[in-house]
């Protein structure tokens, strides 16, 4: 499926088809996590706020502690 961004005030928006929303069981009240790996945009629904916050905290702690080692491994 190819989509184009649409103008929404001074921003751009991406319209998601109802079929996709139904498959993912998301609506206009579902919080979404938007991230990128630098090349692609990743949009995923957040199902459990507590678990998501715990994961993000653990990820930040790991990155802070092992960022140099992880950077070296990535090279």
LUMMAR-868238 format. One line per field, with one value per residue (C-alpha): residue in one letter; x negated, y, z negated; residue number from 1. Coordinates in Angstrom, 3 decimals. Layout:
N
residuo = A ...
X = X ...
Y = Y ...
Z = Z ...
num = NUM ...
***
This chain:
75
residuo = X X X X X X X X X X X X X X X X X X X X X X X X X X X X X X X X X X X X X X X X X X X X X X X X X X X X X X X X X X X X X X X X X X X X X X X X X X X
X = 0.000 -1.414 -0.281 -1.051 -1.197 1.614 1.453 2.969 2.605 -1.123 -1.860 -1.662 0.522 0.747 4.258 4.538 7.249 10.067 9.177 5.675 7.058 9.474 6.745 4.535 7.502 6.622 8.728 8.317 7.865 5.092 1.691 -0.911 -4.664 -6.457 -10.114 -12.693 -15.865 -17.034 -15.691 -12.107 -9.246 -7.841 -4.351 -3.090 -0.229 -1.058 0.943 -0.337 -1.552 -3.278 -5.143 -6.114 -7.508 -9.438 -10.884 -11.903 -13.565 -15.452 -16.496 -17.761 -19.672 -21.259 -22.161 -23.696 -25.721 -26.793 -26.569 -30.289 -30.347 -27.171 -28.608 -31.800 -29.790 -27.775 -30.921
Y = 0.000 3.353 6.436 10.142 12.508 15.042 18.624 18.990 22.596 23.309 19.560 16.510 13.498 9.936 8.569 4.899 2.884 1.490 -2.072 -1.681 -0.065 -2.987 -5.610 -3.890 -3.214 0.452 3.602 7.328 6.734 4.127 5.555 4.945 4.706 6.362 5.559 5.279 3.394 6.322 4.826 3.770 5.078 2.560 3.105 0.615 0.622 0.771 -1.937 -1.714 1.671 0.285 -2.386 0.079 2.543 -0.231 -1.387 2.140 2.673 -0.626 0.236 3.661 2.145 -0.437 2.200 4.442 1.599 -0.205 2.438 2.308 -1.497 -1.568 1.045 -1.020 -4.173 -2.368 -1.402
Z = 0.000 1.026 -0.885 -0.775 -3.709 -3.876 -5.131 -8.614 -9.739 -9.833 -10.133 -7.921 -8.719 -7.513 -7.026 -7.973 -6.236 -8.365 -7.355 -8.783 -11.947 -12.359 -11.880 -14.475 -16.760 -17.151 -17.063 -17.646 -21.393 -21.076 -22.042 -19.358 -19.673 -16.760 -16.300 -13.560 -12.861 -10.746 -7.529 -8.206 -10.302 -12.793 -14.212 -16.772 -19.247 -22.942 -24.674 -28.229 -29.456 -32.554 -30.650 -27.933 -30.476 -32.226 -28.894 -27.896 -31.287 -30.986 -27.429 -28.490 -31.416 -29.110 -26.516 -29.175 -30.671 -27.483 -24.739 -23.945 -23.759 -21.647 -19.285 -18.910 -18.216 -15.554 -13.624
num = 1 2 3 4 5 6 7 8 9 10 11 12 13 14 15 16 17 18 19 20 21 22 23 24 25 26 27 28 29 30 31 32 33 34 35 36 37 38 39 40 41 42 43 44 45 46 47 48 49 50 51 52 53 54 55 56 57 58 59 60 61 62 63 64 65 66 67 68 69 70 71 72 73 74 75
***
